[in-house]
Amino acid sequence: MRKTTRALGAALTAGTLLVAGCGRGGPGAGSDEKVSGDKIVLAVLNDQSGVYADLSGKNSVEAVRMAVADFKAKYGDKAVSSAIEVVTADHQNKPDIANSKAQELYDRQQADVILDVPTSSAALAVAGVAKAKKKLYFNIGAATTELTGKQCNKYTFHYAYDTYMLANGTGSAVTQQGGKNWYIVYPDYAFGQDMEKSFSTAIGASGGTVIAKDPTPFPNDNFSTFLLKAPGLSPKPDVLGTMQAGGDLVNLVKQYNEFRLRDKGIKLSVGLMFITDIHSLGPDSFAGTTFTDAWYWNFDDRNRQWADRFTAQTRTRPSFAHAANYSAATQYLEAVQRAGTDKSDDVVSKLDGYQYDDVFARNATIRAKDHRVIHDVYLAEVKPKSQVTTEWDYEKILKTIPADQAFRPETAGGCAL
């Protein structure tokens, strides 16, 4: 679809971030329009005001802007287009708002690709819009395996992590380390429901038992009913498995510590953890907790160098969501460059089966059959404050889980693109 000057004037409430001026170059130059509307538009749709704002939010927009700047510096006049724009909107973790914002981004803002979209119910809504509009969508922030399962589609790519990956790493490891009896509490929407199923399967396969499981409201700031229930269960659980994330996780862990459940013999296992969660409460609140991380800023020199650049822009250390948004934006732009156009089907053809290794995705492959991006992930443990010698260096990486072992086999999800 050709972008018109009228569309240039349309704006979402969240505003438009202009990254580059107009102009053309490289494969897109000439009288025939290979880049629609003489520009490429990347949209970041996420939570910028609620429980997931810190782990991704506005700083993911900055990460995408970094990717655009790096792409332009790399290709210069040979870039498929010298005009690349970043737009953004807040979906407030609500699927109906995510649906309407996605339609606005694709139609009024003329976005070629939408990035991020935490909250699985919102993510699935956006996947439906991407399919209908035949526009690309890279999900970074949501975990539901349905994105690469029965609700997969040609234009949706699941980039950073999912519930199978988290359970395969954390659920299996904690059970094998002696946490045989689990009490699972999970947020009552698509993400939490998928997490509960994935963790229950992994725990059972490792010889453990889920003795009880309870859904909790989302979002929520009071988990006392569930936490006080745990010591009275029979048998008493060895592990409280919390499937919350972001602000909800911070609230739950704060109350877990207030009720001294660790002193009562109930260890904490976190299904999904971001470095921003650890920073919010301090490492001693999570000390000794094992979890699966998709990326860690202090893992090696390559990560540290990028993290230093990100920190100079944002004054905070990056979560894996920030790094993954940078990576996804980069890989999208590289695919457009290889295709010589931003036409969706041509770009998809350059992504399917593509193998690469970048600052976020090590040993990565974009699986053509289900659009799951597989890459190395990490089993990590939170350090106590006494072992933290550098600010934000809260994690000890216990082992690397190779890409081909970290994610669900492509034949297991029932995807039919």
SULTALIN-V126122 format. One record per pair of residues at least 6 apart in sequence whose C-alpha atoms are under 8 Angstrom apart, sorted by the first residue. I is the first residue (numbers start at 1). J is the second residue. Records with the same first field share a line. If there is no record, write none. Layout:
BEGIN
I: J  J
END
This chain:
BEGIN
1: 36
2: 36  37
3: 36  37  110
4: 37
7: 108  109  110
8: 109
10: 108  109
11: 108  109
12: 88  89  104  105  109
13: 89
14: 88  89  90
15: 87  88  89
16: 86  87  88
17: 85  86  87  88
18: 84  85  86  87
19: 65  68  69  83  84  85  86
20: 82  83  84  85
21: 82  83  84
22: 38  39  82  83
23: 38  39  81  82  83
24: 38  39  80  81  82  83
25: 77  78  79  80  81  82
26: 77  78  79  80  81
27: 34  78  79  80  81  337  340  341
28: 34  35  79  80  81  340  341
29: 80  81
34: 340  341  342  343
35: 80  81  341  342  343
36: 342  343
38: 81  83
39: 81  82  83  84  85
40: 81  83  84  85  111  112  342
41: 84  85  86  87  109  110  111  112  113
42: 84  85  86  87  111  112  113  114  115  329
43: 86  87  88  89  105  111  112  113  114  115
44: 60  61  86  87  88  89  114  115  116  117
45: 88  89  90  91  98  101  102  114  115  116  117
46: 53  56  57  89  90  91  92  93  116  117  118
47: 53  56  57  90  91  92  93  117  118
48: 54  56  57  58  90  91  92
49: 57  90  92
50: 92  93  247
51: 219  246  247  248
52: 118  245  246  247
54: 246  276
55: 246  274  275  276  277  319  321  322
56: 141  319  321  322
59: 314  322
60: 321  322  325  326
61: 86  88
62: 313  314
63: 310  322  323  325  326
64: 86  325  326  329
65: 86  326
66: 326
67: 326  327  329  330
68: 84  329  330  333
71: 330  333  334
72: 79  82
76: 82
79: 337
80: 336  337  340  341
87: 105  109  111
89: 101
91: 97  98  101  117  122
92: 98
93: 118  119  122
94: 121  122
95: 121  122  123  124  125
96: 122  125
98: 122  123  125  126
99: 122  125  126  129
102: 114  126  129
103: 129
105: 111  114
106: 112  113  133  135
112: 135  136  342  344
113: 135  136  137  138
114: 136  137  138  139
115: 137  138  139  140  325  328  329
116: 138  139  140  141  142  321  325
117: 123  126  139  140  141  142
118: 139  140  141  142  143
119: 141  142  143  191
120: 142  143  144  189  190  191
121: 189  190  191
123: 139  142
124: 146  147  151
126: 137
127: 137  147  152  153  155  156
130: 136  137  155  156
131: 153  154  155  156
134: 155  344
135: 155  344
136: 155  156  157  344
137: 155  156  157
138: 156  157  158  159  328
139: 156  157  158  159  160
140: 158  159  160  161  321  324  325
141: 160  321
142: 161  162  191
143: 161  162  163  191
144: 162  163  190  191  194  195
145: 162  163  164  194  413
146: 152  413
147: 153  156  157  158
148: 157  158  370  371  372  413  415
149: 370  413  414  415
150: 413  414  415  416
151: 415
152: 370  371  415  416  417
153: 370  416  417
154: 348  371  417
155: 344  348
156: 371
157: 371  372  373
158: 371  372  373
159: 324  328  372  373  374
160: 294  320  321  324  373
161: 294
163: 191  194  195  198  199
164: 195  198  199  407  408
165: 292  406  407  408
166: 271  272  291  292  293
167: 195  198  199  202  271
168: 199  202  406  407
169: 291  292  379  401  406
170: 269  271  290  291  292  379
171: 199  202  203  271
172: 202  203  205  206
174: 269  290
175: 203  206  207  208
176: 206  207
179: 208  238  239
180: 203  207  208  209  238  239
181: 208  209  210  211  235  236  237  238  239
182: 208  209  210  211  212  237  238  239  240  241
183: 210  211  212  213  230  237  239  240  241
184: 196  210  212  213  214  240  241  242  243
185: 213  214  215  216  226  240  241  242  243  244
186: 192  193  195  196  213  214  215  216  242  243  244
187: 193  215  216  217  218  219  243  244
188: 215  216  217  218
189: 218
192: 215  243  244
195: 243  271
196: 243
200: 209  210
203: 209  210
204: 210
211: 234  235  237
214: 226
216: 223
218: 248
219: 248
220: 248  251
221: 248  251  252
222: 251  252
223: 251  252  255
224: 255
227: 255  256  259  261
228: 259
230: 236  237  240
231: 237  261  264  266
237: 266
238: 265  266  267
239: 266  267  268  269
240: 266  267  268  269
241: 268  269  270  271
242: 249  268  269  270  271
243: 249  270  271  272
244: 270  271  272
245: 272  273  274
246: 273  274  276  277
247: 277
249: 277
250: 277  280  281
253: 285  286
254: 281  285
256: 262
257: 285
261: 267
262: 268
268: 289
269: 289  290  291
270: 289  290  291
271: 291  292
272: 291  292
273: 291  292  293
274: 293  319  320
275: 318  319  392  394
276: 319
278: 285  286  394
279: 392
282: 385
283: 382  383  384  385  394
284: 383  384  385
286: 382  384
287: 381  382  383  384  385
288: 381  382  383  384
289: 381  382
290: 379  380  381  382
291: 379  380  381
292: 377  378  379  380
293: 320  377  378  379  380
294: 320  376  377  378
295: 319  320  323  360  377  378
296: 303  319  320  395
297: 303  304  307  317  318  319  320
298: 304  393
299: 397
302: 359
303: 359  360
306: 359
307: 317  318
308: 317
310: 316  317  318
311: 317  318
317: 392
320: 360
323: 359  360
324: 360  361
327: 358  359  360  361
332: 347
335: 347  348  350  351
336: 342  347  350
338: 350
339: 346  347  350
341: 347
351: 366  368
352: 366  367  368  371
353: 365  366  367  368
354: 365  366  367
355: 363  364  365  366
356: 362  363  364  365
357: 363  364
361: 375  376
362: 375  376
363: 375  376  403
364: 373  374  375  376  403
365: 373  374  375
366: 372  373  374
367: 373  374  410
369: 410  415  416  417
370: 410  415  416  417
372: 410
374: 403  404  406  407
375: 402  403  404  406
376: 400  401  402  403  404  406
377: 400  401  402  403  406
378: 397  398  399  400  401
379: 397  398  399  400  401
380: 395  396  397  398  399
381: 395  396  397  398
382: 394  395  396
383: 394  395  396
384: 394
385: 394
388: 394
END
